[in-house]
């Protein structure tokens, strides 16, 4: 079995998992394709679904915890250090993939990593097979013993294990060191040993292979007693690491793909940012820090332009959206608008986008009054004082201004949408002229 094997689970109601070489994808009937993941994160999705109770893939989790799933654990196939593939399920019949094609299903495969273990694996842990050898469980058991103030047990066992690999002269010196650290009366990390066990050392020859056998057996019994608590610790830690590692998936599988899309705001990095519109309290967000995403094209189909103005011609607003999503193009477009004395249009757009991101009702009302005073009103005594009073104003109908005045204290995110719709029409016109100028300059 290699990492390039295509893996299908199922049949699991309307859910099935498909892994193509380096990616694993969850398909949910009627919901489309969820985001895919690569590397270790992709494999741990199986464990995440098993632990999730809010996910739409609960049926998958229940099946993974069933006897049919656990009882089919097959042989371990080591691929490299500290990584093991487990055959976890029986083979099934043919499936229909998302594109309608039939494919042969094979056994589900789960790769155990150094950090995350499934509940089925944890319940089957044994001391001699899993904890004492050089495995990921061994590392975790050391941490567990350290937290329980009993690290001398596993450290002594490791020291004796190394002791058995030395030659006779080295074993004599190592035996003295082990006794001074773990066995002598004034040792640094004394073991809890009975007098009967200690007497066995007197009957054995220092440096012999069986010198610590009786003590080692006693230590293994102590570690065996702590194994149930170790399993609880391992299960708790694995669940917590899964939540942290895959926290961004916690609601991903319970929402349609179009509702999982959102814009990630970034700081304005253009060489010509929009001017600051006010100097508000320190607790309020700065209004001159608005920017579209830094990538050349917006990765979200729900960017502000597309979300609010879908009634405009598709070709026009997509081109404008690409410009407003690129800092370099935004800077050039802003310069063009400034030359035509219409920079207030693009500034208003970014200030409204930033206004929608403000948290808190009072902060939103304050920001709304600042935008109104700077771009739409010159004689409102109740509005906060702002800079750049000579800035060109946006021409909006009296009806829209009156509607804004009635709702400005609500702090709604859609407060400026009607006015912004008119502004976008002006930006589309400016963008058309700017695009023509860019094409002419490129030809020259």
C-alpha positions as a LaTeX table, in Angstrom:
\begin{tabular}{lrrr}
\hline
Residue & $x$ (\AA) & $y$ (\AA) & $z$ (\AA) \\
\hline
Unk1 & 0.00 & 0.00 & 0.00 \\
Unk2 & 1.43 & 3.36 & $-0.98$ \\
Unk3 & 0.40 & 6.92 & $-0.44$ \\
Unk4 & $-0.90$ & 7.12 & $-4.02$ \\
Unk5 & $-3.70$ & 4.62 & $-3.38$ \\
Unk6 & $-7.21$ & 5.89 & $-4.09$ \\
Unk7 & $-9.41$ & 5.25 & $-1.09$ \\
Unk8 & $-13.19$ & 5.04 & $-0.82$ \\
Unk9 & $-15.26$ & 4.53 & 2.30 \\
Unk10 & $-18.89$ & 3.59 & 2.50 \\
Unk11 & $-21.58$ & 2.91 & 1.89 \\
Unk12 & $-22.44$ & 5.63 & 4.47 \\
Unk13 & $-25.86$ & 7.06 & 3.64 \\
Unk14 & $-25.16$ & 10.11 & 1.48 \\
Unk15 & $-21.59$ & 10.60 & 2.67 \\
Unk16 & $-18.38$ & 9.23 & 1.33 \\
Unk17 & $-14.72$ & 10.18 & 1.41 \\
Unk18 & $-12.48$ & 10.09 & $-1.62$ \\
Unk19 & $-8.73$ & 10.48 & $-1.55$ \\
Unk20 & $-6.86$ & 11.00 & $-4.81$ \\
Unk21 & $-3.11$ & 10.62 & $-4.28$ \\
Unk22 & $-2.21$ & 13.71 & $-2.17$ \\
Unk23 & $-5.67$ & 15.02 & $-1.40$ \\
Unk24 & $-8.70$ & 13.87 & 0.54 \\
Unk25 & $-12.15$ & 15.31 & $-0.06$ \\
Unk26 & $-15.47$ & 14.95 & 1.69 \\
Unk27 & $-18.47$ & 14.87 & $-0.62$ \\
Unk28 & $-21.91$ & 15.37 & 0.92 \\
Unk29 & $-24.91$ & 14.67 & $-1.25$ \\
Unk30 & $-26.68$ & 17.90 & $-2.19$ \\
Unk31 & $-23.95$ & 20.05 & $-0.65$ \\
Unk32 & $-21.22$ & 19.89 & $-3.26$ \\
Unk33 & $-17.52$ & 19.47 & $-2.59$ \\
Unk34 & $-15.98$ & 20.53 & 0.71 \\
Unk35 & $-12.44$ & 21.99 & 0.84 \\
Unk36 & $-9.69$ & 19.41 & 0.37 \\
Unk37 & $-6.53$ & 18.99 & 2.41 \\
Unk38 & $-3.07$ & 17.62 & 1.83 \\
Unk39 & $-0.49$ & 15.70 & 3.85 \\
Unk40 & $-1.07$ & 14.66 & 7.45 \\
Unk41 & $-3.99$ & 17.06 & 7.82 \\
Unk42 & $-5.86$ & 15.17 & 5.14 \\
Unk43 & $-5.50$ & 11.84 & 6.92 \\
Unk44 & $-6.56$ & 13.26 & 10.29 \\
Unk45 & $-9.89$ & 14.33 & 8.81 \\
Unk46 & $-11.03$ & 10.76 & 9.49 \\
Unk47 & $-10.31$ & 11.15 & 13.19 \\
Unk48 & $-11.90$ & 14.59 & 13.26 \\
Unk49 & $-15.12$ & 13.26 & 11.75 \\
Unk50 & $-15.10$ & 10.43 & 14.25 \\
Unk51 & $-14.88$ & 12.89 & 17.16 \\
Unk52 & $-17.24$ & 15.50 & 15.74 \\
Unk53 & $-20.79$ & 15.72 & 17.02 \\
Unk54 & $-21.83$ & 18.88 & 15.17 \\
Unk55 & $-20.74$ & 17.72 & 11.75 \\
Unk56 & $-23.12$ & 16.53 & 9.06 \\
Unk57 & $-20.90$ & 13.45 & 8.86 \\
Unk58 & $-22.10$ & 12.09 & 12.20 \\
Unk59 & $-23.17$ & 8.89 & 10.46 \\
Unk60 & $-19.58$ & 8.36 & 9.38 \\
Unk61 & $-18.35$ & 8.91 & 12.93 \\
Unk62 & $-20.80$ & 6.40 & 14.36 \\
Unk63 & $-19.78$ & 3.81 & 11.80 \\
Unk64 & $-16.08$ & 4.37 & 12.53 \\
Unk65 & $-16.71$ & 3.63 & 16.21 \\
Unk66 & $-18.77$ & 0.52 & 15.52 \\
Unk67 & $-17.57$ & $-3.05$ & 16.03 \\
Unk68 & $-17.62$ & $-3.60$ & 12.28 \\
Unk69 & $-14.99$ & $-0.90$ & 11.96 \\
Unk70 & $-12.76$ & $-1.76$ & 14.92 \\
Unk71 & $-12.86$ & $-5.54$ & 14.47 \\
Unk72 & $-11.41$ & $-5.30$ & 10.96 \\
Unk73 & $-8.09$ & $-3.81$ & 12.00 \\
Unk74 & $-5.53$ & $-5.69$ & 9.94 \\
Unk75 & $-1.78$ & $-5.93$ & 9.81 \\
Unk76 & 0.41 & $-2.91$ & 10.39 \\
Unk77 & 2.35 & $-1.81$ & 7.32 \\
Unk78 & 5.27 & 0.45 & 8.35 \\
Unk79 & 6.20 & 3.01 & 5.71 \\
Unk80 & 8.82 & 5.08 & 7.54 \\
Unk81 & 9.86 & 6.00 & 11.07 \\
Unk82 & 6.96 & 6.64 & 13.46 \\
Unk83 & 4.36 & 6.26 & 10.71 \\
Unk84 & 2.10 & 3.27 & 10.25 \\
Unk85 & $-0.79$ & 2.53 & 7.91 \\
Unk86 & $-3.67$ & 0.50 & 9.32 \\
Unk87 & $-6.22$ & $-1.41$ & 7.27 \\
Unk88 & $-9.38$ & $-0.48$ & 9.14 \\
Unk89 & $-12.34$ & $-1.67$ & 7.16 \\
Unk90 & $-13.67$ & $-4.39$ & 4.87 \\
Unk91 & $-13.86$ & $-3.89$ & 1.13 \\
Unk92 & $-17.12$ & $-2.75$ & $-0.37$ \\
Unk93 & $-18.77$ & $-2.86$ & $-3.76$ \\
Unk94 & $-18.59$ & $-0.27$ & $-6.50$ \\
Unk95 & $-19.41$ & 3.38 & $-5.79$ \\
Unk96 & $-20.56$ & 6.23 & $-7.94$ \\
Unk97 & $-18.08$ & 9.08 & $-7.71$ \\
Unk98 & $-19.11$ & 12.75 & $-7.79$ \\
Unk99 & $-18.73$ & 12.84 & $-11.58$ \\
Unk100 & $-20.95$ & 9.80 & $-12.08$ \\
Unk101 & $-18.19$ & 7.30 & $-12.82$ \\
Unk102 & $-18.01$ & 3.92 & $-11.10$ \\
Unk103 & $-14.86$ & 3.03 & $-9.19$ \\
Unk104 & $-13.78$ & $-0.02$ & $-7.23$ \\
Unk105 & $-13.65$ & 0.66 & $-3.51$ \\
Unk106 & $-10.82$ & $-0.56$ & $-1.33$ \\
Unk107 & $-10.22$ & $-0.74$ & 2.38 \\
Unk108 & $-10.09$ & 2.46 & 4.37 \\
Unk109 & $-6.57$ & 3.30 & 5.44 \\
Unk110 & $-5.60$ & 5.47 & 8.38 \\
Unk111 & $-2.09$ & 6.72 & 9.03 \\
Unk112 & $-1.10$ & 7.03 & 12.65 \\
Unk113 & 0.91 & 10.21 & 13.22 \\
Unk114 & 3.13 & 11.19 & 16.13 \\
Unk115 & 0.40 & 13.33 & 17.69 \\
Unk116 & $-3.11$ & 12.11 & 16.93 \\
Unk117 & $-4.53$ & 8.63 & 17.62 \\
Unk118 & $-8.00$ & 7.23 & 17.09 \\
Unk119 & $-10.10$ & 5.93 & 19.96 \\
Unk120 & $-9.91$ & 2.42 & 18.55 \\
Unk121 & $-6.12$ & 2.43 & 18.61 \\
Unk122 & $-5.95$ & 3.89 & 22.11 \\
Unk123 & $-8.27$ & 1.25 & 23.55 \\
Unk124 & $-6.03$ & $-1.52$ & 22.17 \\
Unk125 & $-2.75$ & $-0.18$ & 23.58 \\
Unk126 & $-0.57$ & $-2.66$ & 25.45 \\
Unk127 & 2.58 & $-1.95$ & 27.42 \\
Unk128 & 4.96 & $-4.40$ & 25.77 \\
Unk129 & 3.72 & $-3.93$ & 22.20 \\
Unk130 & 3.00 & $-0.19$ & 22.03 \\
Unk131 & 4.42 & 1.78 & 24.97 \\
Unk132 & 7.84 & 0.28 & 25.68 \\
Unk133 & 9.17 & 0.04 & 22.08 \\
Unk134 & 10.31 & 3.14 & 20.22 \\
Unk135 & 6.88 & 4.30 & 19.07 \\
Unk136 & 4.87 & 7.53 & 19.26 \\
Unk137 & 3.14 & 6.07 & 22.32 \\
Unk138 & 6.51 & 5.81 & 24.07 \\
Unk139 & 7.09 & 9.55 & 23.70 \\
Unk140 & 3.59 & 10.32 & 24.95 \\
Unk141 & 4.03 & 7.98 & 27.92 \\
Unk142 & 7.17 & 9.87 & 28.96 \\
Unk143 & 5.20 & 13.11 & 29.01 \\
Unk144 & 2.40 & 11.42 & 30.93 \\
Unk145 & 4.81 & 10.07 & 33.58 \\
Unk146 & 6.48 & 13.45 & 33.91 \\
Unk147 & 3.15 & 15.13 & 34.62 \\
Unk148 & 2.36 & 12.47 & 37.21 \\
Unk149 & 5.75 & 12.80 & 38.94 \\
Unk150 & 6.73 & 9.25 & 38.02 \\
Unk151 & 9.14 & 9.81 & 35.15 \\
Unk152 & 11.74 & 7.65 & 36.91 \\
Unk153 & 9.83 & 4.52 & 35.82 \\
Unk154 & 10.14 & 4.98 & 32.07 \\
Unk155 & 13.58 & 6.58 & 32.38 \\
Unk156 & 14.86 & 3.57 & 34.33 \\
Unk157 & 13.39 & 1.19 & 31.75 \\
Unk158 & 15.07 & 3.14 & 28.93 \\
Unk159 & 18.37 & 3.10 & 30.81 \\
Unk160 & 18.21 & $-0.67$ & 31.30 \\
Unk161 & 17.23 & $-1.14$ & 27.66 \\
Unk162 & 20.36 & 0.76 & 26.65 \\
Unk163 & 22.36 & $-1.16$ & 29.27 \\
Unk164 & 21.59 & $-4.44$ & 27.47 \\
Unk165 & 23.16 & $-3.14$ & 24.25 \\
Unk166 & 26.58 & $-2.38$ & 25.79 \\
Unk167 & 29.60 & $-4.62$ & 26.12 \\
Unk168 & 30.67 & $-6.05$ & 29.49 \\
Unk169 & 33.09 & $-3.26$ & 30.51 \\
Unk170 & 30.62 & $-0.55$ & 29.59 \\
Unk171 & 27.82 & $-2.39$ & 31.35 \\
Unk172 & 29.74 & $-2.33$ & 34.65 \\
Unk173 & 30.11 & 1.45 & 34.53 \\
Unk174 & 26.53 & 1.92 & 33.37 \\
Unk175 & 25.25 & $-0.32$ & 36.19 \\
Unk176 & 26.97 & 1.92 & 38.74 \\
Unk177 & 25.41 & 5.00 & 37.15 \\
Unk178 & 21.92 & 3.47 & 37.10 \\
Unk179 & 22.21 & 2.48 & 40.76 \\
Unk180 & 23.38 & 5.96 & 41.76 \\
Unk181 & 20.45 & 7.61 & 39.96 \\
Unk182 & 17.54 & 5.24 & 40.66 \\
Unk183 & 18.39 & 2.65 & 43.34 \\
Unk184 & 20.87 & 3.89 & 45.98 \\
Unk185 & 19.62 & 5.41 & 49.20 \\
Unk186 & 20.58 & 8.98 & 48.22 \\
Unk187 & 19.76 & 8.60 & 44.54 \\
Unk188 & 18.43 & 11.50 & 42.46 \\
Unk189 & 15.26 & 9.74 & 41.24 \\
Unk190 & 14.66 & 6.85 & 43.65 \\
Unk191 & 12.37 & 4.02 & 42.65 \\
Unk192 & 9.80 & 2.70 & 45.11 \\
Unk193 & 11.34 & $-0.74$ & 45.66 \\
Unk194 & 10.80 & $-3.28$ & 48.40 \\
Unk195 & 13.68 & $-4.79$ & 50.36 \\
Unk196 & 13.05 & $-8.16$ & 48.69 \\
Unk197 & 13.61 & $-6.67$ & 45.25 \\
Unk198 & 16.73 & $-4.81$ & 46.39 \\
Unk199 & 18.28 & $-8.02$ & 47.72 \\
Unk200 & 18.28 & $-9.49$ & 44.22 \\
Unk201 & 21.06 & $-7.07$ & 43.29 \\
Unk202 & 23.31 & $-8.58$ & 45.93 \\
Unk203 & 22.93 & $-12.03$ & 44.37 \\
Unk204 & 23.67 & $-10.79$ & 40.83 \\
Unk205 & 27.00 & $-9.80$ & 39.35 \\
Unk206 & 27.29 & $-6.10$ & 38.37 \\
Unk207 & 27.56 & $-5.86$ & 34.61 \\
Unk208 & 25.69 & $-9.09$ & 33.90 \\
Unk209 & 22.76 & $-8.98$ & 31.49 \\
Unk210 & 20.28 & $-10.11$ & 34.15 \\
Unk211 & 21.56 & $-7.68$ & 36.82 \\
Unk212 & 18.40 & $-5.48$ & 36.79 \\
Unk213 & 15.85 & $-8.10$ & 35.72 \\
Unk214 & 13.93 & $-8.25$ & 39.01 \\
Unk215 & 13.77 & $-4.46$ & 39.32 \\
Unk216 & 12.80 & $-4.12$ & 35.67 \\
Unk217 & 9.93 & $-6.54$ & 36.18 \\
Unk218 & 8.75 & $-4.55$ & 39.20 \\
Unk219 & 8.88 & $-1.28$ & 37.22 \\
Unk220 & 6.92 & $-2.78$ & 34.35 \\
Unk221 & 4.17 & $-3.82$ & 36.77 \\
Unk222 & 3.97 & $-0.24$ & 38.05 \\
Unk223 & 3.73 & 1.08 & 34.50 \\
Unk224 & 1.06 & $-1.51$ & 33.69 \\
Unk225 & $-1.00$ & $-0.20$ & 36.60 \\
Unk226 & $-0.83$ & 3.34 & 35.19 \\
Unk227 & $-1.83$ & 2.26 & 31.66 \\
Unk228 & $-5.60$ & 2.94 & 32.08 \\
Unk229 & $-4.88$ & 6.50 & 33.21 \\
Unk230 & $-2.46$ & 6.90 & 30.29 \\
Unk231 & $-5.19$ & 5.91 & 27.83 \\
Unk232 & $-7.52$ & 8.54 & 29.27 \\
Unk233 & $-4.74$ & 11.13 & 29.06 \\
Unk234 & $-3.94$ & 10.15 & 25.46 \\
Unk235 & $-7.59$ & 10.29 & 24.40 \\
Unk236 & $-8.07$ & 13.72 & 25.97 \\
Unk237 & $-4.90$ & 15.12 & 24.44 \\
Unk238 & $-5.66$ & 13.68 & 20.99 \\
Unk239 & $-9.15$ & 15.18 & 21.01 \\
Unk240 & $-7.77$ & 18.56 & 21.99 \\
Unk241 & $-5.09$ & 18.47 & 19.29 \\
Unk242 & $-7.71$ & 17.52 & 16.72 \\
Unk243 & $-9.84$ & 20.46 & 17.72 \\
Unk244 & $-6.91$ & 22.84 & 17.39 \\
Unk245 & $-5.50$ & 21.32 & 14.22 \\
Unk246 & $-8.86$ & 21.19 & 12.47 \\
Unk247 & $-10.72$ & 23.99 & 14.22 \\
Unk248 & $-11.44$ & 25.62 & 10.90 \\
Unk249 & $-13.42$ & 22.51 & 9.96 \\
Unk250 & $-15.68$ & 22.58 & 13.01 \\
Unk251 & $-18.65$ & 23.90 & 11.05 \\
Unk252 & $-17.36$ & 23.37 & 7.53 \\
Unk253 & $-19.23$ & 20.14 & 6.87 \\
Unk254 & $-22.54$ & 21.42 & 8.26 \\
Unk255 & $-22.84$ & 24.40 & 5.89 \\
Unk256 & $-23.36$ & 24.60 & 2.14 \\
Unk257 & $-20.23$ & 25.54 & 0.24 \\
Unk258 & $-21.60$ & 28.97 & $-0.71$ \\
Unk259 & $-22.12$ & 29.88 & 2.95 \\
Unk260 & $-18.58$ & 28.92 & 3.92 \\
Unk261 & $-17.08$ & 31.55 & 1.62 \\
Unk262 & $-16.09$ & 34.85 & 3.24 \\
Unk263 & $-13.68$ & 37.72 & 2.71 \\
Unk264 & $-10.51$ & 37.88 & 4.74 \\
Unk265 & $-9.75$ & 41.58 & 5.39 \\
Unk266 & $-6.15$ & 42.71 & 5.03 \\
Unk267 & $-4.34$ & 45.95 & 5.69 \\
Unk268 & $-3.98$ & 48.50 & 2.90 \\
Unk269 & $-0.56$ & 48.07 & 1.31 \\
Unk270 & $-0.89$ & 50.31 & $-1.75$ \\
Unk271 & 1.62 & 53.09 & $-2.34$ \\
Unk272 & $-1.32$ & 55.54 & $-2.51$ \\
Unk273 & $-3.83$ & 54.63 & 0.21 \\
Unk274 & $-7.13$ & 56.47 & 0.63 \\
Unk275 & $-6.80$ & 59.53 & 2.90 \\
Unk276 & $-7.71$ & 59.33 & 6.58 \\
Unk277 & $-11.25$ & 60.53 & 7.14 \\
Unk278 & $-11.25$ & 61.21 & 10.88 \\
Unk279 & $-9.27$ & 61.10 & 14.08 \\
Unk280 & $-11.57$ & 59.18 & 16.39 \\
Unk281 & $-11.05$ & 57.66 & 19.83 \\
Unk282 & $-8.16$ & 55.24 & 20.19 \\
Unk283 & $-10.58$ & 52.40 & 20.83 \\
Unk284 & $-12.11$ & 52.72 & 17.35 \\
Unk285 & $-10.62$ & 51.05 & 14.29 \\
Unk286 & $-8.76$ & 53.29 & 11.87 \\
Unk287 & $-10.76$ & 54.09 & 8.75 \\
Unk288 & $-7.67$ & 54.46 & 6.56 \\
Unk289 & $-6.70$ & 50.80 & 6.90 \\
Unk290 & $-9.19$ & 49.42 & 4.39 \\
Unk291 & $-7.98$ & 47.28 & 1.57 \\
Unk292 & $-9.14$ & 44.50 & $-0.69$ \\
Unk293 & $-7.30$ & 41.16 & $-0.51$ \\
Unk294 & $-3.64$ & 41.28 & $-1.47$ \\
Unk295 & $-3.88$ & 38.62 & $-4.19$ \\
Unk296 & $-4.17$ & 39.72 & $-7.83$ \\
Unk297 & $-7.69$ & 38.32 & $-7.98$ \\
Unk298 & $-10.20$ & 37.90 & $-5.21$ \\
Unk299 & $-10.40$ & 34.26 & $-4.19$ \\
Unk300 & $-13.96$ & 34.66 & $-2.92$ \\
Unk301 & $-17.00$ & 34.76 & $-5.19$ \\
Unk302 & $-18.72$ & 36.84 & $-2.50$ \\
Unk303 & $-16.56$ & 40.00 & $-2.50$ \\
Unk304 & $-18.32$ & 43.32 & $-1.73$ \\
Unk305 & $-18.81$ & 44.28 & $-5.37$ \\
Unk306 & $-20.26$ & 40.92 & $-6.39$ \\
Unk307 & $-22.37$ & 40.60 & $-3.27$ \\
Unk308 & $-24.13$ & 43.96 & $-3.49$ \\
Unk309 & $-24.31$ & 44.72 & $-7.20$ \\
Unk310 & $-25.12$ & 41.52 & $-9.05$ \\
Unk311 & $-27.68$ & 43.37 & $-11.14$ \\
Unk312 & $-24.89$ & 45.20 & $-13.02$ \\
Unk313 & $-23.42$ & 43.74 & $-16.16$ \\
Unk314 & $-21.28$ & 40.73 & $-15.24$ \\
Unk315 & $-18.31$ & 41.63 & $-17.41$ \\
Unk316 & $-18.12$ & 45.17 & $-16.01$ \\
Unk317 & $-18.34$ & 44.45 & $-12.31$ \\
Unk318 & $-15.97$ & 41.46 & $-12.56$ \\
Unk319 & $-13.32$ & 43.70 & $-14.13$ \\
Unk320 & $-13.90$ & 46.35 & $-11.49$ \\
Unk321 & $-13.80$ & 43.73 & $-8.76$ \\
Unk322 & $-10.41$ & 42.54 & $-9.99$ \\
Unk323 & $-9.07$ & 46.09 & $-9.88$ \\
Unk324 & $-10.36$ & 46.73 & $-6.35$ \\
Unk325 & $-8.90$ & 43.40 & $-5.22$ \\
Unk326 & $-5.35$ & 44.26 & $-6.34$ \\
Unk327 & $-3.40$ & 46.91 & $-4.35$ \\
Unk328 & $-1.25$ & 47.93 & $-7.33$ \\
Unk329 & $-4.20$ & 48.29 & $-9.70$ \\
Unk330 & $-6.19$ & 50.06 & $-6.98$ \\
Unk331 & $-3.38$ & 52.60 & $-6.58$ \\
Unk332 & $-3.29$ & 53.30 & $-10.32$ \\
Unk333 & $-7.07$ & 53.55 & $-10.52$ \\
Unk334 & $-7.12$ & 55.89 & $-7.51$ \\
Unk335 & $-4.57$ & 58.15 & $-9.19$ \\
Unk336 & $-6.70$ & 58.23 & $-12.34$ \\
Unk337 & $-9.80$ & 59.18 & $-10.31$ \\
Unk338 & $-7.81$ & 61.92 & $-8.56$ \\
Unk339 & $-6.82$ & 63.44 & $-11.90$ \\
Unk340 & $-10.49$ & 63.54 & $-12.87$ \\
Unk341 & $-11.48$ & 65.03 & $-9.48$ \\
Unk342 & $-13.56$ & 62.00 & $-8.55$ \\
Unk343 & $-11.39$ & 60.23 & $-5.98$ \\
Unk344 & $-14.24$ & 60.56 & $-3.48$ \\
Unk345 & $-15.96$ & 57.65 & $-5.24$ \\
Unk346 & $-13.24$ & 55.08 & $-4.60$ \\
Unk347 & $-12.52$ & 56.51 & $-1.13$ \\
Unk348 & $-16.20$ & 56.22 & $-0.22$ \\
Unk349 & $-16.26$ & 52.61 & $-1.40$ \\
Unk350 & $-13.33$ & 51.57 & 0.81 \\
Unk351 & $-14.62$ & 53.51 & 3.83 \\
Unk352 & $-18.01$ & 51.77 & 3.58 \\
Unk353 & $-16.32$ & 48.37 & 3.26 \\
Unk354 & $-14.36$ & 49.16 & 6.42 \\
Unk355 & $-17.51$ & 50.39 & 8.16 \\
Unk356 & $-19.11$ & 46.98 & 7.62 \\
Unk357 & $-16.24$ & 45.34 & 9.52 \\
Unk358 & $-16.58$ & 47.47 & 12.68 \\
Unk359 & $-17.72$ & 45.57 & 15.77 \\
Unk360 & $-19.93$ & 47.32 & 18.32 \\
Unk361 & $-23.02$ & 49.51 & 17.90 \\
Unk362 & $-21.53$ & 52.76 & 19.24 \\
Unk363 & $-18.44$ & 52.43 & 17.07 \\
Unk364 & $-20.59$ & 51.81 & 14.00 \\
Unk365 & $-22.79$ & 54.84 & 14.66 \\
Unk366 & $-19.71$ & 57.00 & 15.14 \\
Unk367 & $-18.16$ & 55.70 & 11.91 \\
Unk368 & $-21.43$ & 56.19 & 10.00 \\
Unk369 & $-21.64$ & 59.83 & 11.10 \\
Unk370 & $-18.01$ & 60.35 & 10.07 \\
Unk371 & $-18.66$ & 58.94 & 6.58 \\
Unk372 & $-21.81$ & 61.03 & 6.23 \\
Unk373 & $-20.07$ & 64.22 & 7.34 \\
Unk374 & $-17.08$ & 63.72 & 5.06 \\
Unk375 & $-18.78$ & 62.52 & 1.90 \\
Unk376 & $-22.45$ & 63.54 & 2.10 \\
Unk377 & $-23.06$ & 66.39 & 4.57 \\
Unk378 & $-21.35$ & 69.69 & 5.43 \\
Unk379 & $-23.66$ & 71.22 & 8.04 \\
Unk380 & $-24.57$ & 68.51 & 10.58 \\
Unk381 & $-23.67$ & 69.87 & 14.01 \\
Unk382 & $-24.15$ & 66.45 & 15.62 \\
Unk383 & $-21.52$ & 64.78 & 13.49 \\
Unk384 & $-17.98$ & 64.40 & 14.86 \\
Unk385 & $-15.35$ & 66.80 & 13.57 \\
Unk386 & $-13.32$ & 65.37 & 10.73 \\
Unk387 & $-10.36$ & 66.38 & 8.63 \\
Unk388 & $-10.31$ & 67.26 & 4.93 \\
Unk389 & $-13.48$ & 69.40 & 5.05 \\
Unk390 & $-12.78$ & 70.71 & 1.52 \\
Unk391 & $-12.91$ & 67.21 & 0.05 \\
Unk392 & $-15.32$ & 66.85 & $-2.94$ \\
Unk393 & $-18.73$ & 65.49 & $-1.93$ \\
Unk394 & $-20.72$ & 62.67 & $-3.46$ \\
Unk395 & $-23.91$ & 63.74 & $-5.18$ \\
Unk396 & $-26.77$ & 61.69 & $-3.77$ \\
Unk397 & $-30.49$ & 62.27 & $-4.10$ \\
Unk398 & $-32.33$ & 64.06 & $-1.32$ \\
Unk399 & $-34.46$ & 60.96 & $-0.81$ \\
Unk400 & $-31.41$ & 58.79 & $-0.12$ \\
Unk401 & $-29.99$ & 61.37 & 2.29 \\
Unk402 & $-33.26$ & 61.55 & 4.23 \\
Unk403 & $-33.41$ & 57.75 & 4.39 \\
Unk404 & $-29.87$ & 57.68 & 5.73 \\
Unk405 & $-30.66$ & 60.32 & 8.39 \\
Unk406 & $-33.55$ & 58.22 & 9.70 \\
Unk407 & $-31.50$ & 55.04 & 10.08 \\
Unk408 & $-28.03$ & 56.36 & 10.91 \\
Unk409 & $-28.41$ & 55.61 & 14.63 \\
Unk410 & $-29.21$ & 51.96 & 13.89 \\
Unk411 & $-25.61$ & 51.18 & 12.92 \\
Unk412 & $-26.73$ & 48.60 & 10.37 \\
Unk413 & $-24.15$ & 47.14 & 8.02 \\
Unk414 & $-26.44$ & 47.88 & 5.06 \\
Unk415 & $-26.81$ & 51.56 & 5.99 \\
Unk416 & $-24.94$ & 52.92 & 2.95 \\
Unk417 & $-25.90$ & 50.25 & 0.40 \\
Unk418 & $-28.33$ & 52.42 & $-1.58$ \\
Unk419 & $-25.84$ & 55.27 & $-1.88$ \\
Unk420 & $-23.01$ & 52.84 & $-2.57$ \\
Unk421 & $-25.04$ & 51.42 & $-5.44$ \\
Unk422 & $-25.06$ & 54.83 & $-7.10$ \\
Unk423 & $-21.35$ & 55.28 & $-6.35$ \\
Unk424 & $-20.55$ & 51.97 & $-8.03$ \\
Unk425 & $-22.24$ & 53.15 & $-11.21$ \\
Unk426 & $-19.88$ & 56.11 & $-11.22$ \\
Unk427 & $-16.91$ & 53.84 & $-10.53$ \\
Unk428 & $-17.90$ & 51.58 & $-13.41$ \\
Unk429 & $-17.92$ & 54.58 & $-15.73$ \\
Unk430 & $-14.51$ & 55.72 & $-14.46$ \\
Unk431 & $-13.19$ & 52.18 & $-14.76$ \\
Unk432 & $-14.28$ & 51.97 & $-18.38$ \\
Unk433 & $-12.38$ & 55.16 & $-19.22$ \\
Unk434 & $-9.36$ & 54.08 & $-17.18$ \\
Unk435 & $-9.26$ & 50.69 & $-18.94$ \\
Unk436 & $-9.34$ & 52.40 & $-22.33$ \\
Unk437 & $-6.47$ & 54.65 & $-21.29$ \\
Unk438 & $-4.47$ & 51.65 & $-20.06$ \\
Unk439 & $-4.91$ & 49.87 & $-23.40$ \\
Unk440 & $-3.78$ & 52.96 & $-25.32$ \\
Unk441 & $-0.68$ & 53.32 & $-23.14$ \\
Unk442 & 0.18 & 49.65 & $-23.64$ \\
Unk443 & $-0.05$ & 50.00 & $-27.42$ \\
Unk444 & 2.21 & 53.04 & $-27.38$ \\
\hline
\end{tabular}
